[in-house]
Amino acid sequence: MTPPLPLRAGRRLAAVLAAMLAGALAVPATAQAQPPAETYYDFEGPVNLGDEHLQGGFTLVFGDDFTPGVHTVSVALDLDAAPGTFQFTTGDLGGGGLPCFNDDEHSRIGCVRENAESELWFAFEYGAPEDAQTGVYGYEITVAVDGVELRTDTGAIEIVNPHPSQAFPFRHANLEYTDVEPGSTVDVHAEFMQADALDPGTGAVVITFTEPEYAEYDQGVDAFATYDNCADDFFGWGGVVCVITDFDDAPGTVFTTTDPIPYEVDPLAPGPFDVCVCYISAYTVSEDERESTYGDINWNEGEANLIGLREVTEPESEYSDPTVGELDIVTREHFYDLEAGDANARGNTGDEKTLTVPIGNNGPATAFGLFGIHSYYVTGALPDGLELVEVDSDGEDHWTCLSDDEARELLPEVDPAESDFLCMFDRLDAGATLDFTFTVKVTDPRSTDRGVLEVHGRNNAGIYPGILEDDLANNAGAITVNGTGLPNTGSSLTWILAGALAAVLAGVVLFLVSRRRTGE
């Protein structure tokens, strides 16, 4: 750990810069520039211990008296801190910034531009290692032209611990509930170990229980505040917040809540699916913060129905993260059943026909919106005798159509070259129908070819959300011309996916629940 040091003016990169500025001092006095008219120093705090580096930089703007291409300009940042207190990333960082360099101790930065322009931006990145000493550190920035110091500025920057032990003295357990029945209630008890002594000014232990972070459509589970010292949607993002003022200061002790927070599972939730990628966080606040931030959560001591804390005498969990514990609620097997209707273009050569195909969900589960509007897709291959004019549904509510490049990125299991259109929608309730509309031109009214339109759920890399539909027999509909069409003998995506599904259901592939997932 490196403690803060008092300000010591004059510690600069003189030795390093002198070599780079050799020869610049020969510029005649009549050509020497004045100090920059404007300076902007991007070196500000607070700097969090162990966080990603911040973008820093020096911007200099010289006036009309500065002749571009003649002078050598340098900037030196001199930190009054012990070696290793700060960390810098220098060199060519891209983005148009001019490079800087730092010494081995990461307490000094130098930036030099020969044949300088009248406007300069030097770029670097800065941070603090996890073992640095928190505190306020002084610094000095010196600007020189042709080796002559023209401007010096001083300032201070603070290093802070974003998770101080007095605010986050607990280490959380991760909780997982599996094979949960849709429509049931899961009773969740927070569990955490006290790792550090509480600050003497602690006024309350606050516990937050979040709701699904991927629930864009208020789906999955709902948590309810059933106690007088808890509140629903306190911060405006759902979930429950509880304020506990009766607590013990007992480092090394594992605590749990005296009563559960109920999480009600959507009765139409698909499965197996992690309907609650949620978090539980226990932390402490001072008496002042308890009043200023959580004062609206109040109760009458003698009459209140309160949730509290009790000791876990035989703990079995692992306790690690000081800020949150993960909460996962995974439903039992509960599939949806998507269905695509047929489309028949009746007309003569040159006729344009608008076709509407119903996309349905026979349930019993709802097809949740898991990737926003990119959750489910409809792909269509037209038969010979039809030519696509436009997809009328594109851009309407629930629908967006993809370019070939977008399709390759979002749906690697689909070959865009085999489709005339590929469009996506967000969700479909059990028992509901969504219309998909497109317009075609008849080029051969006698064609007996048969096209196909299919609907499927997006399954990112085969991992998330997993297999949520077991019956693919009705996922494909026919596209025909004037009601005729031979059986489709092509490689329908439905049958490819059906084969993969059969392998999964036979146990060849294990269902995986991805703890964290991404999707557009």
C-alpha positions in Angstrom: 0.0 0.0 0.0 1.4 3.4 -0.9 0.4 6.3 1.3 -0.4 9.8 0.1 2.6 12.2 0.1 2.6 16.0 0.7 2.9 18.3 -2.3 6.5 18.7 -3.5 6.6 21.2 -6.3 9.3 20.9 -8.9 9.4 17.1 -9.5 9.2 17.0 -13.3 10.2 15.0 -16.2 13.1 17.3 -16.9 15.7 14.7 -17.5 13.5 12.6 -19.8 12.2 15.6 -21.7 15.6 17.3 -22.1 16.8 14.6 -24.4 13.7 14.8 -26.6 14.0 18.6 -26.7 17.6 18.7 -27.7 18.0 21.0 -30.6 14.8 22.8 -29.9 16.5 25.4 -27.8 18.3 26.7 -30.8 15.1 28.4 -32.0 15.8 32.2 -32.0 14.2 34.2 -29.3 12.1 36.1 -31.8 10.5 32.8 -32.8 9.6 31.7 -29.2 5.9 31.3 -28.7 3.7 32.7 -26.0 1.9 30.4 -23.5 -1.2 28.6 -25.0 -4.3 30.7 -25.1 -6.4 27.8 -23.9 -5.6 24.7 -21.9 -7.8 21.8 -21.0 -6.5 19.1 -18.6 -8.6 15.8 -18.5 -7.1 14.4 -15.3 -9.9 14.3 -12.7 -11.1 12.1 -9.9 -12.4 10.3 -8.1 -10.4 7.3 -9.3 -11.9 4.0 -8.1 -9.4 1.3 -6.8 -9.1 -1.5 -9.3 -11.5 -0.1 -11.9 -10.9 0.1 -15.6 -8.6 3.0 -16.6 -10.1 6.4 -17.3 -9.5 8.5 -20.4 -7.1 11.3 -19.8 -5.5 14.0 -21.9 -4.1 17.5 -22.3 -5.5 19.9 -24.9 -3.5 23.0 -25.8 -4.7 25.8 -28.1 -2.2 28.4 -29.1 -2.9 31.9 -30.4 -2.1 33.7 -33.6 1.5 34.4 -32.4 2.2 30.6 -32.6 3.8 29.5 -35.9 2.7 25.9 -36.7 5.4 23.5 -37.8 8.2 25.4 -36.1 8.1 24.8 -32.4 8.5 21.7 -30.1 5.7 21.6 -27.4 5.9 19.5 -24.3 3.6 18.8 -21.4 4.7 17.1 -18.1 2.5 15.8 -15.4 4.3 15.4 -12.1 2.4 13.4 -9.4 3.1 13.7 -5.7 2.6 10.1 -4.9 4.7 7.1 -4.0 5.6 4.7 -6.8 2.8 2.5 -8.0 0.0 4.6 -6.5 -1.3 5.3 -10.0 -1.2 3.3 -13.2 -0.9 4.9 -16.7 -1.4 3.5 -20.2 0.5 5.6 -22.7 1.8 5.4 -26.3 -0.4 5.3 -29.4 -3.9 4.7 -28.1 -5.7 5.5 -31.4 -8.6 7.8 -31.7 -6.5 10.8 -32.9 -4.7 11.5 -29.6 -1.0 12.3 -29.7 1.1 9.8 -27.6 2.6 10.3 -24.2 5.1 8.2 -22.2 5.4 7.4 -18.5 8.2 6.5 -16.1 8.6 3.1 -14.6 7.2 4.2 -11.3 4.0 5.5 -12.9 4.3 8.9 -11.1 5.3 11.0 -14.1 4.0 11.5 -17.7 5.6 13.4 -20.5 4.2 14.4 -23.9 6.2 15.9 -26.7 5.2 17.2 -30.2 7.9 18.4 -32.6 7.0 20.7 -35.4 3.8 21.2 -33.4 0.4 22.3 -34.7 -1.4 25.2 -33.1 -4.0 22.9 -31.6 -2.8 19.7 -29.8 -4.4 16.9 -27.9 -2.2 14.4 -26.0 -4.0 11.3 -24.8 -3.4 8.7 -22.1 -5.3 6.5 -19.7 -5.0 6.4 -15.9 -6.2 4.4 -13.0 -5.3 3.0 -9.5 -4.4 -0.5 -8.6 -6.5 -2.4 -6.0 -3.7 -2.1 -3.3 -3.2 1.6 -3.7 -3.8 3.9 -0.7 -6.9 5.9 -0.9 -6.5 9.7 -0.4 -6.0 13.0 -2.2 -2.8 13.5 -4.2 -1.3 16.7 -5.5 0.0 17.1 -9.0 1.7 19.7 -11.2 1.3 20.2 -15.0 4.0 22.1 -16.8 3.7 23.3 -20.4 6.9 24.2 -22.3 7.7 25.4 -25.8 11.2 24.9 -27.2 12.4 23.9 -23.7 11.1 27.1 -22.0 8.5 26.6 -19.3 5.6 28.9 -20.1 2.8 27.7 -17.9 2.5 25.7 -14.7 -0.8 24.5 -13.1 -1.4 22.6 -9.9 -4.3 20.5 -8.7 -5.3 17.4 -6.7 -6.9 14.1 -7.6 -8.6 11.6 -5.2 -8.4 7.8 -5.1 -11.4 6.2 -3.5 -12.6 2.7 -2.6 -15.9 2.2 -4.4 -16.7 -0.7 -1.9 -15.5 0.5 1.5 -15.9 -2.2 4.2 -18.0 0.1 6.4 -20.7 0.2 3.6 -20.2 -3.3 2.2 -19.1 -5.5 5.2 -20.9 -8.6 3.9 -20.1 -11.4 1.5 -23.1 -12.8 -0.3 -24.2 -16.3 -1.2 -25.6 -17.2 -4.6 -29.0 -18.8 -4.5 -30.6 -21.1 -7.1 -34.1 -22.6 -7.3 -34.7 -25.3 -10.0 -37.6 -27.2 -11.4 -40.0 -24.5 -10.3 -43.6 -24.7 -11.2 -44.9 -21.8 -13.3 -47.5 -19.9 -11.3 -45.9 -20.9 -8.0 -44.3 -18.7 -5.3 -40.7 -19.1 -4.4 -39.8 -18.0 -0.8 -36.4 -16.3 -1.0 -34.2 -15.8 2.1 -31.2 -13.5 1.7 -28.0 -15.1 3.0 -24.6 -13.4 3.6 -21.6 -13.5 5.9 -20.4 -10.5 7.8 -16.7 -10.1 6.9 -15.9 -6.8 8.5 -16.9 -4.9 11.7 -19.6 -2.4 11.2 -18.9 1.3 11.2 -19.8 2.9 14.6 -22.2 5.2 12.8 -24.2 2.4 11.1 -27.9 3.2 11.2 -29.4 0.3 9.3 -28.8 -2.8 7.2 -30.5 -2.4 3.8 -31.3 -5.4 1.6 -32.4 -5.1 -2.0 -34.1 -7.9 -3.9 -34.2 -7.2 -7.7 -36.5 -8.5 -10.4 -35.3 -9.9 -13.7 -32.8 -7.8 -15.5 -33.9 -9.2 -18.9 -37.6 -8.7 -18.3 -38.3 -6.1 -21.0 -42.0 -6.9 -20.9 -42.7 -7.3 -17.2 -42.4 -11.0 -17.5 -40.8 -13.8 -15.5 -41.3 -13.1 -11.7 -42.5 -10.4 -9.4 -41.1 -9.8 -5.9 -43.5 -8.4 -3.2 -42.8 -6.4 -0.1 -45.0 -8.1 2.5 -43.4 -6.4 5.6 -43.8 -2.9 7.1 -40.0 -2.2 6.8 -39.9 -3.1 3.1 -41.1 -1.3 0.0 -41.9 -2.3 -3.6 -40.3 -0.5 -6.5 -38.5 1.9 -4.2 -35.9 3.1 -6.7 -38.2 2.9 -9.7 -36.8 -0.4 -11.2 -39.0 -2.9 -9.5 -37.9 -5.3 -6.8 -38.0 -4.9 -3.0 -36.0 -2.9 -0.6 -36.0 -3.7 3.1 -34.5 -1.5 6.0 -33.5 -3.4 9.1 -32.6 -1.3 12.2 -32.3 -4.2 14.7 -29.0 -5.9 13.9 -25.9 -7.3 15.5 -22.3 -6.5 14.8 -20.7 -9.9 14.6 -17.9 -10.4 12.1 -17.6 -14.0 10.9 -21.3 -14.7 11.4 -23.6 -15.8 8.6 -27.0 -14.2 8.6 -30.2 -14.8 6.8 -33.6 -13.1 6.8 -36.0 -14.1 9.5 -38.8 -14.3 6.9 -38.8 -14.8 3.1 -39.4 -12.3 0.3 -42.0 -14.0 -2.0 -41.2 -14.2 -5.7 -44.3 -15.1 -7.8 -43.5 -16.9 -11.0 -45.5 -16.1 -14.2 -48.0 -19.0 -14.8 -47.3 -18.7 -18.5 -43.5 -18.7 -18.2 -41.7 -21.2 -20.5 -39.3 -23.7 -19.2 -36.8 -24.9 -18.4 -35.8 -21.3 -18.2 -34.1 -18.9 -15.8 -36.9 -16.5 -15.2 -35.1 -14.6 -12.5 -31.5 -13.5 -13.4 -31.8 -11.4 -10.2 -29.6 -10.1 -7.4 -29.7 -9.7 -3.7 -27.5 -7.0 -2.1 -27.0 -6.3 1.7 -25.2 -3.2 2.7 -25.1 -0.7 5.6 -26.0 3.0 5.7 -25.4 5.7 8.3 -28.2 7.1 10.4 -28.3 10.2 8.3 -28.6 8.3 5.0 -31.2 6.0 6.6 -33.3 9.1 7.1 -32.5 11.0 3.9 -32.7 8.1 1.5 -34.9 5.5 3.2 -37.0 7.8 5.4 -40.2 6.9 3.5 -39.9 3.3 4.7 -41.2 3.7 8.3 -43.3 1.8 10.8 -44.6 1.8 14.4 -42.2 -0.3 16.4 -44.9 -1.8 18.7 -47.3 -2.8 15.9 -45.1 -3.5 12.9 -44.8 -6.7 10.9 -41.0 -6.6 10.3 -38.5 -8.7 8.5 -35.2 -9.1 10.4 -32.0 -11.0 10.5 -31.1 -14.3 12.3 -27.9 -16.3 12.5 -27.3 -19.4 10.3 -25.8 -21.8 12.7 -24.7 -24.4 10.0 -24.0 -22.5 6.8 -23.4 -24.5 3.7 -23.0 -21.9 1.0 -20.0 -20.0 -0.3 -19.7 -16.3 0.4 -17.6 -14.1 -1.8 -19.0 -11.0 -3.5 -19.1 -7.9 -1.3 -21.8 -6.2 -3.4 -24.3 -8.8 -4.6 -25.4 -12.4 -4.6 -27.0 -13.9 -7.6 -30.6 -15.2 -7.5 -31.7 -17.7 -10.2 -35.2 -19.2 -10.4 -35.4 -21.9 -13.1 -38.8 -23.2 -14.2 -39.6 -26.8 -15.0 -40.2 -28.0 -18.5 -43.1 -25.9 -19.9 -43.0 -25.4 -23.7 -44.7 -23.0 -26.1 -45.8 -24.2 -29.6 -45.3 -21.8 -32.5 -47.2 -22.3 -35.7 -47.0 -20.8 -39.2 -50.0 -20.6 -41.5 -50.1 -21.1 -45.3 -50.0 -18.5 -48.0 -51.5 -18.8 -51.5 -51.0 -16.1 -54.2 -53.9 -16.2 -56.7 -53.4 -14.2 -59.8 -52.1 -13.9 -63.4 -48.7 -13.0 -64.7 -47.7 -9.5 -63.5 -50.3 -9.3 -60.7 -49.1 -8.1 -57.3 -50.7 -9.9 -54.3 -50.5 -9.0 -50.6 -50.4 -12.1 -48.5 -51.0 -12.3 -44.7 -49.9 -15.3 -42.8 -50.9 -15.9 -39.2 -48.1 -16.7 -36.8 -49.6 -18.4 -33.7 -48.6 -19.7 -30.3 -50.7 -22.7 -29.2 -49.1 -22.6 -25.7 -49.3 -23.6 -23.0 -46.4 -21.2 -22.3 -45.9 -17.7 -23.6 -43.0 -17.1 -26.0 -41.2 -14.5 -23.8 -39.4 -11.5 -25.3 -35.8 -12.5 -24.5 -33.8 -10.4 -26.9 -36.2 -7.5 -27.5 -37.5 -7.4 -31.0 -34.8 -10.0 -32.0 -36.4 -12.9 -30.1 -38.2 -14.9 -32.8 -37.8 -15.1 -36.5 -39.8 -15.9 -39.7 -38.0 -16.9 -42.8 -39.5 -17.4 -46.2 -38.3 -19.0 -49.4 -40.7 -18.2 -52.3 -41.6 -20.8 -54.9 -40.8 -20.5 -58.6 -43.5 -18.3 -60.1 -43.4 -15.6 -57.4 -41.1 -12.7 -56.9 -40.9 -10.6 -53.7 -42.0 -7.0 -53.9 -41.8 -6.0 -50.3 -42.3 -7.1 -46.7 -45.2 -5.0 -45.5 -44.7 -5.9 -41.9 -41.2 -4.6 -41.8 -41.0 -1.7 -39.3 -44.5 -2.2 -38.0 -45.2 -3.0 -34.3 -43.4 -6.2 -33.2 -41.6 -6.7 -36.5 -38.2 -5.9 -38.0 -36.5 -7.5 -41.1 -32.8 -8.2 -41.4 -30.2 -7.6 -44.0 -28.0 -10.6 -44.9 -25.2 -9.3 -42.7 -27.5 -8.8 -39.8 -28.9 -12.3 -40.2 -25.5 -13.9 -40.2 -24.6 -12.0 -37.0 -27.9 -12.7 -35.1 -28.8 -16.1 -36.6 -25.8 -18.2 -37.4 -28.0 -21.3 -37.9 -29.8 -19.7 -40.9 -28.3 -19.3 -44.4 -29.7 -15.9 -45.7 -28.9 -17.1 -49.3 -31.7 -19.7 -49.0 -34.4 -17.1 -48.0 -36.2 -14.3 -49.7 -36.8 -12.6 -46.4 -35.9 -13.0 -42.8 -37.8 -11.0 -40.2 -38.0 -11.0 -36.4 -40.6 -10.3 -33.7 -40.5 -9.8 -30.0 -42.9 -12.1 -28.2 -46.1 -14.0 -28.5 -48.6 -14.8 -25.7 -50.0 -18.2 -25.3 -53.1 -18.5 -27.5 -52.3 -15.3 -29.5 -51.7 -14.7 -33.2 -49.5 -12.2 -34.9 -50.0 -11.4 -38.6 -47.1 -11.3 -41.0 -47.7 -9.6 -44.3 -45.7 -9.5 -47.5 -46.4 -8.6 -51.2 -45.4 -10.7 -54.2 -45.6 -10.5 -58.0 -46.9 -13.5 -59.9 -44.4 -14.4 -62.7 -45.7 -17.9 -63.5 -49.4 -18.6 -62.6 -49.0 -22.2 -63.6 -46.1 -22.9 -61.2 -46.5 -26.1 -59.2 -43.4 -25.3 -57.1 -43.9 -25.0 -53.3 -42.2 -22.4 -51.1 -42.0 -22.5 -47.3 -42.4 -20.0 -44.5 -41.1 -21.0 -41.1 -41.1 -19.6 -37.5 -38.6 -20.4 -34.8 -37.3 -19.1 -31.5 -33.8 -17.6 -31.5 -31.4 -19.8 -29.5 -28.2 -17.9 -29.0 -25.3 -20.3 -29.7 -27.5 -23.2 -28.7 -27.2 -22.2 -25.0 -29.5 -19.4 -24.1 -32.4 -19.6 -23.7 -32.3 -23.4 -24.3 -35.0 -25.6 -25.8 -38.4 -24.1 -25.1 -40.4 -25.7 -27.9 -40.7 -29.5 -28.3 -43.1 -29.7 -31.3 -41.8 -28.4 -34.5 -44.2 -30.2 -36.8 -46.4 -27.1 -37.4 -43.6 -24.5 -37.5 -43.6 -24.4 -41.4 -46.3 -23.3 -43.7 -46.6 -23.6 -47.5 -46.3 -20.7 -50.0 -48.0 -21.6 -53.3 -49.2 -20.1 -56.6 -52.9 -20.4 -57.4 -53.4 -23.2 -54.8 -51.1 -25.7 -56.5 -47.7 -27.0 -55.3 -45.8 -30.2 -55.1 -44.6 -31.4 -51.7 -41.5 -29.5 -50.7 -38.4 -31.8 -50.8 -35.9 -29.1 -49.8 -33.9 -28.9 -46.6 -36.4 -27.1 -44.5 -34.9 -25.5 -41.4 -37.8 -27.0 -39.4 -36.6 -30.5 -40.0 -33.0 -29.6 -39.4 -33.9 -28.1 -36.0 -36.3 -31.0 -35.3 -33.3 -33.4 -35.6 -31.3 -31.3 -33.2 -34.2 -31.1 -30.8 -34.7 -34.9 -30.9 -31.0 -35.3 -29.9 -31.4 -32.8 -27.0 -34.6 -34.5 -25.7 -32.9 -37.9 -26.0 -30.2 -36.7 -23.7 -27.4 -36.4 -26.2 -27.0 -32.7 -25.4 -27.3 -31.3 -21.9 -29.4 -28.3 -21.3 -27.3 -25.4 -20.2 -28.4 -22.4 -18.3 -26.2 -19.5 -19.1 -25.5 -17.3 -16.0 -25.0 -14.3 -18.1 -26.0 -13.8 -21.7 -26.1 -11.2 -24.4 -28.3 -10.5 -27.4 -29.3 -7.7 -29.7 
